[in-house]
Each structure stands twice: as structure tokens, then as C-alpha cells.
Amino acid sequence: MAKTRTSISLERDEAERIERHAERAGMDVSAHLVHAATRQIAKSDAMEEQFAEVDALIARAERTADGLPAEPAPELTEQEHREVEEALALVHGRGRQGRSPGHAE
């Protein structure tokens, strides 16, 4: 397989850091960068594949929502407001006591 040369530009400290990591890994800089890039590509591809069904579901829901008539939002009761706030707190990683999961008290 024929090789292709690609040029990149980076700050001196970044280049030195990459050189040190490559040396510790027993690789030249090119091999180290190719290894890192191909690992990241494989990870991204796996994530995209894993979430493809969810992404498609979201896209369908958004298309459906775009076709719905605009209606004024209903007024929420105090209980409904509390429930929405609790749900949003969980979505944003805060438990019912306002702490993030896994954090000691």
C-alpha cells in the first residue's frame, strides 16, 4: 500500500509532548499519531453505530414535532413544576438532594 504524506502544524510544546509520548511507546512520531488517530476513529465509529438507532428515533421525533400545530403551553400545577425540576436535576446529573451521583456527603 502506497503511503501518503500529511503535514500538520502545532505548537512547540504540543510537538514536544507528542514526541515524548511516542518515545515512551517505542514508536516514531508518525506511527504514534497514526495509532492515536485510528483509535479515535474506531471509537467514534463504534459510538455512532451504537447510537444510530437512537439518533434515527430522535430525528423522526423532531420531524413529527415540526409538523405539529403550535399550541400554547398548558399551565403547570405547583406539583408538576416540582416534578419537572426534579427530572431536569436528574438529567443534569444532580440527585434529589442536589448532589451529583458518586459524590460523598
N, C-alpha and C positions, 0 to 999 in steps of 0.2 A: 504494500500500500504506500503510495507516494505521500510524503509529508508536506505540510504547508506551514509557512512561517507567518506568525501573527505577532504584531507589535502592540505593546501596551505601555501606557505612561502611568507612573505612580510616584508618590513622594519618596524621598530618600529613606526615611525611617520605615516606611512600609516595605520597600525593597529589601532593606537590611533584615527586617523581621522575617520576611519570606525566606530569604537566604539562610537564616539561622534554623528555621523550621525544616527546610529542605535538607540541610546538612544533618540535623538530628535524625531525620527519617532515612538518611542514607541515600538520598536522591539528588539529582541535579534540579535546578530551579524549574526548568521546563517540565520535567516529569512530575515534580511536586504540584505545580499549578494545574497540569492536566488531570492529575489524580483528584485534586480538590474540586475542580470544576465538574468532572464526570460524576463524582459522588453527589454533588449538589444537584446536578441534572437528574440523576437517578432518584434522589429523594423527592424532588419536585414532581417528577413524572408519577411516582408512586402515590403522592398526595393527591394529585389531580385525578388519577384513576380511582382512588379510594373515595373521593368526594364527588365524582362525576354525577352519580345519581342524585345526590343532594343538590348540587348546582342546577341540574335539569329541573328538579322539583321547584326550586326557588324561582327559576326563570319562568316556568309555567304559571306559578302563583302570581308573579309580577305582571305577566301578560293578562291574566284573568282580572287582576285588580285594576289594571289600566282601563279595562273595558267596563268597569262598574260605574254606575252614575254616582256623582258626588252627592253625599248627603251630610247634613250637619251631624257632628258627633253628639251622641247622647250624653246627657249629664250623668256623672257618676255619683253614687252614694259615697258617704264617708268610708264605709266598709270596702267598697270597690276601689277607692283611692288607695287605701292601706294595702289591699291585695296587689294592686299594680306596683306600688312602691316596693313591696317585698319581692315580687317577681323580678323587677328591674335590679334590685340589690343582688339577687342570686345570679342573674345574667352577668352582672359586672364583677362577680367573684366575691361578694360580701355575704356572709351568712346572716341569719336572723338577728344576731347580736351586733351586726355592723363590723365583724371581723372577717378577714379573708380566710378561706379554708386553709388548714395546715399551720396556722399561726398560733403559737402558745399564748395562753392568757397571762 
